[in-house]
Amino acid sequence: MNVRLFKVLNKLKVFKYLSFKKEITLNNKQITVPVYDNMGQAYLFDFEPWMLSLLNTISPFITNSFVDVGVNIGQTLLKVKSVSPTINYIGFEPNPDCYNYLKRLVALNNFTNTRIFQFGISNEVGDGALYFSNNSKTDPSASIVNGFRNQSSIKKSIDVPLTTWNSINGKHNFDTVSVLKIDVEGGELEVLNSFKSCLINDKPIIIIEILPTYTPENSFRINRQRKIEALLKELDYIIFRVIKKNNDLQGFKKLDAIEVHDNISLCDYVLVPKTKEADFYKCVKNFLNKVY
């Protein structure tokens, strides 16, 4: 669908009255996506093509489980299954509307080796809140971190269950984690701490979004960012920024630290254990601009 037409229909709130299925193509594979109750319309045009290129590029690392923290409506799930439908996928999504959408998405496509849990991942087990910054049921910018965004921008909040990786892994005894993807709108520190034992033992490649701090005065975000950097240093992980142009993957830039910046296109990273650095370079050596 034309992006301009999509925006017009979205503004007119037409999608809340529509219910249909749409065939999309990823990696030359046909996938069915449902659009209903004002959910799923984001699939009507290309979404994050750089992520698909990234997953194809690092696919040699996906030898065991792919864990997706912050599934939303399955944007990464579909890309992972297009790389290989047999990949063991484990997802976590606290938003009940997103979770119900995901159940329908998985059933429509007969995905196997796919488990999705209605939890937010944190460093404690208990009850939490999910803060929405727009009126969409599936708001991809919703965060479980109180104070990550200005209170004036919060439209509503809902109660959600939180768990830790060790707690849920103890119940399900998951396979080794090969790749961990984290997109949690400010909750990265809690997720990384929750997975600390996994990072030590399994040493997964990590795909992570860390949103900008914007200004040196934003002490809340800067302090959390520094704690993330300290944890990665402790665990011997190397930071590579994902370089994009027009939403297409261009390469990777090795960083000593994440600077204070205000560029939303610079907030995606691949974190690589030092023990896998050489193999990572082999994966990306022929990719466009390689490593910056």
Backbone bond lengths (Angstrom), bond angles and torsions (degrees), N, CA, C in turn:
res aa  C-N    CA-C-N  psi(-1)  N-CA   C-N-CA  omega(-1)  CA-C   N-CA-C  phi
1 M - - - 1.465 - - 1.520 109.74 -
2 N 1.313 115.07 140.65 1.456 121.05 175.22 1.525 109.94 -60.48
3 V 1.341 115.79 132.88 1.464 120.56 -176.05 1.522 111.11 -60.46
4 R 1.333 116.77 -40.03 1.469 120.10 -179.13 1.527 110.57 -63.65
5 L 1.341 116.23 -43.27 1.464 120.29 178.25 1.524 110.25 -63.26
6 F 1.325 115.69 -41.75 1.464 119.81 178.41 1.527 110.93 -58.00
7 K 1.325 116.64 -45.81 1.467 120.50 -178.52 1.528 111.55 -63.17
8 V 1.339 115.91 -38.11 1.466 119.77 178.81 1.526 110.03 -65.09
9 L 1.337 116.43 -47.63 1.465 120.45 -179.91 1.522 111.18 -63.43
10 N 1.324 115.29 -38.44 1.463 119.65 179.86 1.531 110.49 -65.61
11 K 1.342 115.70 -42.29 1.465 120.42 -179.69 1.524 110.91 -64.87
12 L 1.326 116.19 -34.45 1.464 121.01 178.93 1.530 112.22 -78.90
13 K 1.328 116.02 -3.10 1.474 122.70 178.49 1.526 112.16 59.97
14 V 1.339 114.76 35.91 1.463 120.73 -178.89 1.524 111.39 -71.09
15 F 1.339 116.96 -34.43 1.458 120.36 -170.60 1.527 113.77 -65.22
16 K 1.323 117.72 -21.56 1.466 118.18 179.67 1.531 111.61 -71.64
17 Y 1.347 116.97 -13.53 1.460 120.99 178.65 1.532 112.10 -100.91
18 L 1.315 117.98 -4.29 1.463 121.74 -174.47 1.520 111.41 -104.62
19 S 1.326 115.29 149.65 1.463 121.31 174.52 1.522 107.82 -146.78
20 F 1.323 116.46 113.21 1.462 120.33 -179.17 1.526 109.93 -158.08
21 K 1.322 115.52 172.56 1.458 121.87 176.92 1.519 108.45 -116.18
22 K 1.295 115.52 146.44 1.463 121.33 -177.66 1.522 109.46 -130.05
23 E 1.332 116.43 134.27 1.463 121.42 174.75 1.527 108.97 -89.39
24 I 1.318 116.59 126.79 1.462 120.91 174.71 1.523 108.62 -122.71
25 T 1.316 116.14 161.71 1.463 121.14 -178.42 1.519 109.97 -119.34
26 L 1.323 115.90 126.30 1.461 123.04 174.74 1.517 108.29 -131.61
27 N 1.322 116.89 126.35 1.469 120.21 -178.80 1.533 111.37 53.65
28 N 1.331 116.10 39.16 1.465 122.42 -179.99 1.524 113.06 63.08
29 K 1.318 116.93 21.10 1.464 121.57 177.04 1.525 109.08 -115.10
30 Q 1.329 115.98 137.88 1.460 121.32 179.27 1.526 110.22 -84.27
31 I 1.314 115.75 130.71 1.457 122.26 179.85 1.526 108.26 -130.86
32 T 1.322 115.99 139.19 1.459 121.34 179.63 1.523 109.94 -100.22
33 V 1.334 116.13 129.08 1.466 120.09 177.94 1.525 109.12 -120.82
34 P 1.330 117.49 135.69 1.462 120.17 176.54 1.527 111.25 -86.69
35 V 1.306 116.10 142.94 1.467 122.04 172.78 1.522 106.23 -124.36
36 Y 1.323 116.67 116.38 1.462 120.66 -178.08 1.528 109.53 -161.98
37 D 1.316 116.38 153.03 1.459 122.53 174.10 1.528 112.30 49.84
38 N 1.326 115.26 39.87 1.473 121.70 178.00 1.525 112.67 66.08
39 M 1.329 116.61 29.08 1.462 121.68 177.70 1.523 109.91 -130.42
40 G 1.326 116.42 143.88 1.457 121.85 175.18 1.511 115.14 95.02
41 Q 1.329 118.04 -8.42 1.465 119.57 -176.71 1.524 113.01 -67.14
42 A 1.322 117.50 -18.16 1.472 119.90 177.19 1.521 111.62 -62.23
43 Y 1.328 117.20 -21.84 1.463 120.91 -179.81 1.528 113.01 -78.16
44 L 1.316 117.62 -1.68 1.460 120.14 -176.67 1.522 112.88 -79.15
45 F 1.321 117.25 -4.71 1.466 120.52 173.03 1.523 107.93 -146.26
46 D 1.321 116.82 169.16 1.462 121.33 -176.44 1.522 110.84 -55.74
47 F 1.331 116.21 136.37 1.453 120.73 -179.76 1.533 109.06 -128.74
48 E 1.309 115.56 120.99 1.464 123.15 177.33 1.540 113.15 45.31
49 P 1.335 117.95 61.64 1.469 118.97 178.01 1.521 112.78 -59.69
50 W 1.341 117.92 -26.15 1.465 120.41 178.53 1.523 111.39 -61.65
51 M 1.333 117.24 -34.13 1.459 120.12 -179.25 1.526 111.34 -67.44
52 L 1.326 116.48 -39.50 1.461 119.56 177.20 1.523 110.25 -62.59
53 S 1.337 117.08 -43.54 1.468 120.67 177.22 1.524 111.04 -62.05
54 L 1.331 116.24 -40.32 1.462 120.29 179.17 1.523 111.07 -63.16
55 L 1.328 117.25 -45.93 1.462 120.44 -179.64 1.523 111.36 -64.14
56 N 1.333 116.88 -39.58 1.466 119.35 175.59 1.524 110.96 -62.20
57 T 1.335 115.87 -39.53 1.463 120.84 -177.13 1.521 112.02 -66.98
58 I 1.332 117.03 -41.89 1.470 119.73 -176.62 1.527 112.15 -97.24
59 S 1.329 118.04 11.39 1.467 120.98 -176.86 1.531 114.11 -55.43
60 P 1.352 120.21 -30.06 1.470 118.17 176.54 1.523 113.75 -59.46
61 F 1.338 117.12 -21.38 1.466 120.03 179.01 1.528 112.42 -81.00
62 I 1.337 118.07 -17.40 1.471 120.37 -175.40 1.526 108.88 -84.13
63 T 1.310 115.64 75.13 1.464 121.56 -177.31 1.519 112.65 -98.24
64 N 1.325 117.19 -22.12 1.468 121.41 178.76 1.529 108.77 -128.02
65 S 1.310 118.72 -125.35 1.464 120.61 -175.36 1.530 112.91 -84.15
66 F 1.323 114.88 142.96 1.459 123.11 169.54 1.519 106.14 -106.27
67 V 1.333 116.85 118.14 1.462 121.28 -178.56 1.525 109.02 -107.52
68 D 1.329 115.54 128.56 1.465 122.91 -174.70 1.527 108.66 -118.46
69 V 1.326 116.54 107.72 1.465 121.13 179.67 1.528 108.39 -101.05
70 G 1.325 115.52 110.74 1.463 121.55 -173.52 1.515 109.55 97.76
71 V 1.336 116.50 66.87 1.470 121.71 -172.87 1.524 111.93 -75.36
72 N 1.350 116.78 -31.25 1.459 122.76 -172.66 1.527 108.93 56.57
73 I 1.336 120.58 -120.53 1.464 120.48 -179.72 1.530 111.88 -105.74
74 G 1.331 116.75 19.43 1.458 119.52 171.13 1.507 116.22 96.18
75 Q 1.332 117.63 20.67 1.457 120.26 -177.96 1.531 111.54 -57.09
76 T 1.336 116.87 -45.27 1.467 119.89 179.35 1.520 111.06 -77.82
77 L 1.321 117.42 -35.60 1.469 121.16 177.06 1.519 111.21 -52.06
78 L 1.333 117.25 -48.51 1.464 120.57 -178.13 1.519 111.34 -63.79
79 K 1.309 116.70 -39.02 1.462 119.58 179.55 1.526 110.79 -67.03
80 V 1.327 116.45 -42.13 1.468 120.32 178.93 1.526 110.02 -60.47
81 K 1.318 116.97 -45.84 1.459 120.24 -178.42 1.527 112.03 -69.99
82 S 1.334 117.19 -23.12 1.463 119.26 175.06 1.523 111.34 -75.92
83 V 1.338 116.76 -27.44 1.470 120.58 174.94 1.521 109.19 -68.07
84 S 1.333 116.21 -46.83 1.467 122.10 175.28 1.523 108.55 -161.85
85 P 1.330 118.24 121.20 1.469 120.37 -178.30 1.520 113.49 -67.77
86 T 1.336 117.59 -13.69 1.467 120.35 -177.79 1.526 113.06 -91.02
87 I 1.331 118.17 -5.30 1.469 120.49 179.31 1.524 109.64 -57.82
88 N 1.324 116.25 135.36 1.460 121.76 177.36 1.524 108.56 -78.72
89 Y 1.327 116.14 108.68 1.466 122.78 -173.52 1.521 109.80 -108.44
90 I 1.337 115.70 130.24 1.460 122.43 177.22 1.524 107.26 -126.63
91 G 1.323 117.14 121.36 1.458 120.40 -176.28 1.514 112.81 -123.39
92 F 1.337 115.60 152.76 1.464 122.39 177.73 1.525 109.24 -130.25
93 E 1.327 115.78 126.22 1.461 121.21 -178.92 1.533 109.21 -147.53
94 P 1.346 117.94 114.26 1.467 120.34 -176.36 1.526 115.40 -79.87
95 N 1.336 117.62 -20.95 1.460 121.16 -176.54 1.535 109.59 -72.27
96 P 1.340 119.36 117.75 1.465 120.54 -176.14 1.527 113.67 -63.07
97 D 1.324 118.46 -34.36 1.463 120.02 177.63 1.526 110.97 -66.75
98 C 1.323 116.45 -42.91 1.466 120.08 175.94 1.525 110.51 -62.51
99 Y 1.326 115.96 -43.35 1.469 120.50 -178.67 1.527 110.97 -60.32
100 N 1.320 118.18 -44.60 1.461 121.09 178.78 1.523 111.41 -65.83
101 Y 1.327 116.35 -37.56 1.469 119.68 175.45 1.528 109.92 -61.76
102 L 1.329 116.66 -43.09 1.463 121.32 -178.11 1.524 111.66 -63.06
103 K 1.317 117.35 -38.10 1.468 120.03 178.34 1.525 110.36 -60.78
104 R 1.335 116.32 -41.78 1.461 119.78 178.49 1.525 110.86 -68.08
105 L 1.329 116.98 -40.53 1.468 121.62 179.73 1.526 111.20 -61.15
106 V 1.324 116.67 -45.22 1.468 121.46 -179.90 1.523 110.43 -64.59
107 A 1.335 117.25 -43.40 1.461 121.00 -179.11 1.525 111.77 -65.87
108 L 1.330 117.11 -41.62 1.467 121.24 -179.59 1.520 112.08 -58.79
109 N 1.332 115.91 -35.44 1.464 120.43 -174.86 1.524 113.10 -101.75
110 N 1.329 116.38 4.64 1.471 120.93 179.18 1.524 112.23 51.12
111 F 1.340 115.52 40.72 1.460 119.05 179.11 1.529 110.02 -67.30
112 T 1.318 115.74 134.15 1.460 121.87 174.28 1.527 108.84 -107.16
113 N 1.327 116.24 171.25 1.473 121.00 -179.11 1.533 110.68 50.46
114 T 1.321 115.30 42.33 1.468 120.90 -176.38 1.524 109.39 -133.53
115 R 1.332 115.37 117.47 1.465 120.28 177.68 1.526 108.87 -128.23
116 I 1.322 115.42 129.53 1.468 120.92 179.74 1.525 108.33 -126.19
117 F 1.317 115.57 132.95 1.455 122.01 -175.89 1.527 109.84 -117.07
118 Q 1.340 115.22 137.86 1.461 119.97 -178.60 1.532 109.90 -86.92
119 F 1.317 114.72 70.77 1.462 122.84 177.15 1.521 109.28 -139.54
120 G 1.317 115.53 151.20 1.450 120.54 161.18 1.515 107.43 -91.95
121 I 1.325 117.15 143.77 1.465 120.64 177.22 1.522 108.78 -93.21
122 S 1.333 115.65 129.13 1.451 121.17 177.88 1.526 108.36 -142.44
123 N 1.328 116.67 -170.98 1.464 119.74 178.78 1.523 111.69 -95.21
124 E 1.334 116.85 6.80 1.461 121.93 176.75 1.526 109.52 -142.64
125 V 1.342 115.83 149.33 1.461 121.44 173.62 1.531 108.29 -89.23
126 G 1.329 116.93 133.92 1.462 118.82 178.72 1.510 112.01 159.93
127 D 1.314 115.52 -161.88 1.463 121.75 179.34 1.524 109.84 -95.89
128 G 1.316 115.60 141.61 1.456 120.89 177.91 1.508 110.26 -136.96
129 A 1.304 115.83 -174.98 1.468 121.89 177.90 1.521 108.84 -126.94
130 L 1.318 115.72 145.13 1.460 122.22 175.17 1.521 107.09 -111.21
131 Y 1.341 115.54 119.40 1.464 121.81 -174.72 1.531 110.19 -99.18
132 F 1.326 116.29 122.43 1.461 122.53 -177.96 1.529 109.75 -96.12
133 S 1.329 115.56 136.94 1.462 119.39 177.78 1.523 112.43 -107.04
134 N 1.347 117.01 2.52 1.462 120.11 168.52 1.522 108.16 -145.61
135 N 1.319 116.96 -179.79 1.463 120.62 -172.48 1.522 113.87 -91.46
136 S 1.323 117.50 3.83 1.455 120.51 178.68 1.526 110.63 -71.20
137 K 1.343 116.22 138.53 1.464 120.44 176.43 1.521 111.65 -60.41
138 T 1.334 115.49 -31.24 1.464 120.57 -174.80 1.526 111.64 -109.33
139 D 1.312 116.46 28.50 1.468 123.06 -177.38 1.533 111.86 -40.14
140 P 1.344 118.28 109.19 1.467 120.06 -179.67 1.517 113.56 -71.78
141 S 1.337 117.07 -10.10 1.462 120.46 178.66 1.526 112.17 -97.24
142 A 1.329 117.53 4.94 1.465 120.78 179.02 1.528 110.05 -63.52
143 S 1.327 116.72 141.90 1.467 122.18 -173.66 1.524 110.61 -133.91
144 I 1.330 116.05 146.78 1.468 120.16 174.31 1.529 111.04 -92.62
145 V 1.325 117.18 2.63 1.466 121.19 -178.14 1.525 109.52 -97.40
146 N 1.305 116.21 110.13 1.459 121.29 177.61 1.530 109.22 -70.36
147 G 1.329 116.43 124.97 1.454 120.67 -179.49 1.512 114.10 98.62
148 F 1.340 117.09 -4.65 1.464 118.22 179.21 1.519 110.74 -66.60
149 R 1.333 115.62 -35.82 1.465 120.71 174.21 1.527 109.07 -119.20
150 N 1.318 115.74 159.14 1.460 120.61 179.04 1.526 110.63 -58.29
151 Q 1.319 115.75 139.44 1.461 120.04 -179.39 1.524 111.73 -57.56
152 S 1.320 116.86 -30.36 1.466 120.43 -178.75 1.523 112.38 -66.27
153 S 1.333 117.20 -20.20 1.462 120.69 -178.70 1.527 112.62 -92.31
154 I 1.329 117.84 -5.65 1.460 121.26 -178.01 1.530 109.90 -82.17
155 K 1.341 115.68 122.73 1.468 120.94 -178.58 1.527 111.84 -87.23
156 K 1.333 116.40 -36.53 1.461 120.78 179.85 1.525 108.07 -167.28
157 S 1.329 116.01 171.05 1.458 121.01 172.87 1.521 108.68 -141.47
158 I 1.334 115.98 152.14 1.464 121.21 176.23 1.522 108.53 -131.12
159 D 1.318 116.50 153.96 1.457 121.21 176.53 1.523 109.52 -77.58
160 V 1.333 116.16 136.80 1.466 121.10 178.84 1.528 109.33 -138.83
161 P 1.344 117.17 151.98 1.461 120.52 176.68 1.523 111.26 -82.86
162 L 1.325 115.98 141.24 1.461 122.23 177.91 1.521 109.42 -118.10
163 T 1.315 116.23 147.66 1.453 121.10 175.24 1.516 109.23 -143.52
164 T 1.323 115.96 172.14 1.461 121.36 175.65 1.523 108.88 -108.46
165 W 1.319 115.46 160.14 1.459 119.25 177.70 1.525 110.60 -62.60
166 N 1.314 117.91 -44.21 1.464 120.22 -178.21 1.522 111.33 -62.41
167 S 1.330 116.90 -37.91 1.461 120.13 -179.46 1.524 111.55 -65.20
168 I 1.317 117.66 -50.38 1.464 119.47 -176.78 1.524 111.28 -75.22
169 N 1.319 117.51 -31.65 1.461 120.29 176.52 1.525 110.36 -67.08
170 G 1.336 116.60 -34.39 1.457 120.22 177.20 1.518 112.43 -63.04
171 K 1.335 117.00 -29.57 1.467 121.38 179.84 1.524 112.26 -83.85
172 H 1.330 117.19 -31.55 1.463 120.47 -172.06 1.529 113.79 -112.84
173 N 1.318 117.68 -13.36 1.469 121.72 178.28 1.531 111.22 50.30
174 F 1.318 115.87 60.59 1.455 121.58 -178.53 1.528 111.79 -64.50
175 D 1.312 114.29 159.03 1.463 121.12 175.95 1.532 109.48 -70.67
176 T 1.322 115.71 168.61 1.459 121.84 175.71 1.529 110.52 -51.94
177 V 1.320 116.15 138.32 1.469 121.03 179.11 1.525 109.06 -89.31
178 S 1.325 116.33 118.54 1.469 121.51 179.09 1.521 112.02 -89.74
179 V 1.339 115.21 -43.24 1.466 121.29 -179.59 1.526 108.10 -134.95
180 L 1.317 115.41 134.34 1.463 122.59 178.04 1.520 108.10 -119.62
181 K 1.330 116.78 121.31 1.469 120.87 176.67 1.525 109.07 -108.49
182 I 1.333 116.44 130.65 1.461 121.97 -176.75 1.530 109.26 -126.07
183 D 1.328 115.66 118.41 1.473 121.60 175.65 1.519 106.33 -139.62
184 V 1.328 116.04 88.24 1.465 120.53 -168.67 1.527 113.31 -129.31
185 E 1.314 117.56 17.95 1.466 121.49 169.96 1.527 112.84 50.12
186 G 1.328 115.67 57.66 1.458 120.50 174.95 1.506 114.81 103.52
187 G 1.338 118.34 -14.55 1.461 121.29 -177.54 1.513 114.29 -92.52
188 E 1.339 117.48 19.98 1.464 120.73 -174.63 1.529 112.55 -61.89
189 L 1.321 117.63 -39.24 1.462 121.07 -176.86 1.523 110.75 -61.23
190 E 1.335 117.12 -46.26 1.459 120.72 179.71 1.526 111.41 -64.18
191 V 1.327 117.03 -40.55 1.464 120.45 -179.49 1.526 110.54 -65.52
192 L 1.321 117.20 -46.46 1.463 120.31 179.74 1.526 110.91 -61.36
193 N 1.323 117.18 -41.65 1.465 119.67 177.32 1.524 111.21 -65.53
194 S 1.328 116.76 -37.41 1.454 120.87 177.80 1.526 111.33 -62.71
195 F 1.324 116.81 -36.10 1.464 122.30 -178.31 1.533 112.78 -92.08
196 K 1.313 118.26 9.75 1.467 120.52 -171.50 1.525 112.74 -54.71
197 S 1.313 117.94 -46.18 1.469 119.95 -179.90 1.522 110.85 -64.38
198 C 1.342 116.72 -35.65 1.465 121.09 176.82 1.522 110.70 -65.82
199 L 1.332 116.81 -41.33 1.466 120.34 -179.93 1.525 110.71 -65.25
200 I 1.315 116.62 -35.27 1.469 120.82 178.58 1.525 110.88 -70.36
201 N 1.328 116.70 -44.02 1.467 120.71 -172.81 1.524 113.46 -86.76
202 D 1.342 117.19 -44.13 1.465 120.80 -174.88 1.521 113.05 -93.18
203 K 1.325 116.77 -25.69 1.470 122.47 -178.66 1.539 112.50 50.52
204 P 1.331 117.20 56.49 1.466 119.17 179.44 1.525 112.33 -73.44
205 I 1.324 115.67 154.71 1.457 121.30 163.99 1.529 106.90 -69.00
206 I 1.335 117.22 139.16 1.465 120.79 -178.40 1.529 109.62 -118.38
207 I 1.326 116.01 127.26 1.463 122.48 170.46 1.519 106.15 -104.08
208 I 1.317 117.73 122.05 1.461 119.62 -171.12 1.523 111.43 -142.98
209 E 1.318 114.86 142.20 1.462 120.96 170.71 1.524 108.09 -102.43
210 I 1.329 116.23 126.98 1.463 121.99 174.02 1.522 106.22 -124.60
211 L 1.310 116.06 106.75 1.462 120.57 -173.58 1.523 111.73 -66.59
212 P 1.336 117.65 154.70 1.468 121.18 -174.98 1.524 113.09 -61.64
213 T 1.328 114.65 152.41 1.469 120.41 172.01 1.529 110.68 -84.65
214 Y 1.316 116.96 -19.70 1.469 125.94 175.70 1.529 113.90 72.53
215 T 1.314 119.26 -57.07 1.465 120.28 -177.31 1.522 110.02 -135.93
216 P 1.350 117.39 156.34 1.474 120.59 176.64 1.527 112.79 -63.12
217 E 1.330 116.57 -17.19 1.468 120.13 -179.23 1.529 113.17 -82.81
218 N 1.321 116.56 -9.65 1.468 119.92 -177.98 1.529 109.45 -81.86
219 S 1.326 115.77 72.96 1.466 121.20 -172.73 1.522 112.29 -64.37
220 F 1.334 117.35 -31.63 1.464 120.40 -179.74 1.527 110.45 -59.15
221 R 1.336 116.62 -51.80 1.464 120.10 -178.87 1.526 111.70 -72.13
222 I 1.321 117.30 -38.71 1.467 120.27 -177.90 1.524 110.92 -63.96
223 N 1.320 118.04 -42.82 1.463 120.86 179.10 1.524 111.35 -62.77
224 R 1.309 117.04 -40.43 1.469 120.66 178.17 1.524 110.36 -67.65
225 Q 1.320 117.20 -39.56 1.461 121.11 178.50 1.523 110.90 -62.88
226 R 1.317 117.30 -41.70 1.464 120.98 179.00 1.520 111.74 -65.17
227 K 1.326 116.51 -36.60 1.466 119.99 177.62 1.525 110.93 -66.84
228 I 1.330 116.31 -36.83 1.463 120.24 175.38 1.521 110.16 -62.84
229 E 1.323 116.91 -46.06 1.467 121.06 179.64 1.525 110.91 -61.26
230 A 1.332 117.25 -41.18 1.465 120.94 179.53 1.525 110.62 -64.56
231 L 1.328 117.24 -40.49 1.461 121.04 178.86 1.521 111.05 -65.07
232 L 1.328 116.84 -43.10 1.463 120.48 179.13 1.524 111.01 -63.81
233 K 1.315 116.76 -38.89 1.459 120.54 177.13 1.521 110.78 -63.98
234 E 1.320 116.23 -43.06 1.473 121.27 178.39 1.530 111.25 -60.00
235 L 1.333 115.98 -37.37 1.462 120.98 -176.25 1.525 112.94 -92.27
236 D 1.335 117.41 5.92 1.472 122.48 178.46 1.528 112.56 60.77
237 Y 1.322 115.90 48.24 1.457 121.47 174.60 1.526 109.57 -105.75
238 I 1.323 115.96 144.02 1.462 123.10 178.42 1.525 108.60 -104.22
239 I 1.328 116.60 139.40 1.466 122.05 -178.16 1.529 110.04 -97.31
240 F 1.329 116.30 124.34 1.466 122.37 171.94 1.527 108.33 -120.27
241 R 1.305 116.08 124.72 1.474 119.52 174.58 1.526 109.22 -81.05
242 V 1.321 116.26 138.10 1.462 121.44 174.47 1.526 108.06 -80.51
243 I 1.330 116.26 121.60 1.464 121.75 -179.92 1.526 108.72 -96.38
244 K 1.342 115.71 125.14 1.462 121.29 -177.19 1.524 110.35 -126.08
245 K 1.310 114.95 155.49 1.461 121.45 172.24 1.519 107.20 -142.44
246 N 1.317 116.60 124.12 1.466 121.52 -176.60 1.532 111.15 52.06
247 N 1.327 115.00 38.03 1.468 123.20 177.34 1.523 113.48 70.83
248 D 1.327 117.73 10.71 1.461 121.94 175.37 1.522 109.61 -105.00
249 L 1.318 116.04 144.91 1.457 121.51 -179.44 1.522 110.65 -70.95
250 Q 1.342 115.91 129.69 1.455 121.95 179.28 1.525 112.67 -111.54
251 G 1.304 117.78 -29.70 1.458 120.10 -177.86 1.510 111.18 162.25
252 F 1.334 115.58 -156.43 1.463 121.34 -174.76 1.524 109.67 -140.91
253 K 1.324 115.68 145.28 1.460 120.91 178.43 1.520 109.24 -123.66
254 K 1.323 115.88 122.36 1.464 121.11 179.62 1.524 109.49 -75.79
255 L 1.337 116.13 132.00 1.460 121.78 -177.57 1.522 111.07 -121.03
256 D 1.328 115.53 145.55 1.462 120.27 169.75 1.524 110.29 -82.76
257 A 1.327 116.06 -30.92 1.461 121.91 179.97 1.525 108.32 -158.11
258 I 1.328 115.19 162.87 1.462 121.01 177.19 1.523 108.32 -92.91
259 E 1.295 116.54 116.22 1.457 120.59 -174.64 1.527 111.39 -77.67
260 V 1.311 115.68 167.51 1.462 121.37 169.88 1.527 107.29 -73.72
261 H 1.330 116.96 122.80 1.467 120.10 -179.89 1.519 108.83 -152.00
262 D 1.337 115.35 171.13 1.459 120.51 -178.38 1.520 111.93 -128.54
263 N 1.339 116.70 23.50 1.460 121.91 -175.04 1.523 109.84 -103.08
264 I 1.322 116.48 109.24 1.460 120.99 -176.21 1.524 112.26 -65.34
265 S 1.328 118.11 -20.74 1.466 120.55 179.91 1.523 112.24 -79.69
266 L 1.332 116.92 -5.10 1.469 121.04 -178.33 1.526 112.51 -108.50
267 C 1.329 117.28 24.05 1.465 118.93 -171.64 1.523 114.09 -106.91
268 D 1.335 117.87 11.27 1.462 120.86 178.28 1.523 109.92 -110.05
269 Y 1.344 115.21 138.09 1.462 120.75 -172.25 1.529 110.56 -138.94
270 V 1.326 114.28 153.94 1.459 121.53 166.78 1.521 106.66 -115.36
271 L 1.320 116.10 124.86 1.459 122.18 179.91 1.522 107.94 -105.25
272 V 1.322 115.71 124.40 1.463 121.29 -171.05 1.522 110.29 -121.51
273 P 1.335 118.70 126.41 1.467 119.59 174.08 1.529 110.24 -61.01
274 K 1.303 117.01 141.82 1.464 119.88 179.87 1.519 111.65 -55.78
275 T 1.325 116.60 -31.62 1.466 120.22 -179.63 1.525 112.18 -67.80
276 K 1.341 117.42 -16.46 1.464 121.23 -179.21 1.528 112.30 -113.52
277 E 1.328 117.06 8.95 1.466 120.28 -176.17 1.524 111.64 -60.54
278 A 1.324 117.25 -45.16 1.467 120.45 -178.15 1.527 110.71 -62.62
279 D 1.327 116.85 -40.91 1.463 120.25 179.05 1.528 111.07 -67.90
280 F 1.326 116.58 -34.81 1.463 119.97 177.15 1.525 110.25 -63.29
281 Y 1.325 117.05 -44.64 1.464 120.27 178.13 1.530 111.38 -60.27
282 K 1.320 116.92 -36.51 1.464 119.99 178.37 1.526 110.84 -64.11
283 C 1.328 116.17 -38.02 1.468 120.28 -179.42 1.524 111.92 -66.11
284 V 1.330 117.01 -36.24 1.466 120.01 -172.03 1.528 112.94 -102.73
285 K 1.318 118.15 1.51 1.470 120.16 -170.74 1.522 113.51 -62.20
286 N 1.334 117.40 -29.98 1.463 119.75 -179.08 1.522 112.38 -103.51
287 F 1.325 116.34 12.73 1.463 119.05 -174.43 1.518 111.40 -94.43
288 L 1.317 116.87 109.90 1.454 123.33 174.23 1.519 112.62 41.45
289 N 1.338 116.71 -115.61 1.458 120.89 -176.98 1.519 113.15 -86.77
290 K 1.317 115.32 11.94 1.467 121.40 178.42 1.521 110.40 56.19
291 V 1.332 115.99 -133.66 1.459 120.02 -178.59 1.513 108.85 -107.42
292 Y 1.323 117.62 127.83 1.469 122.46 -178.34 1.528 110.04 -75.51
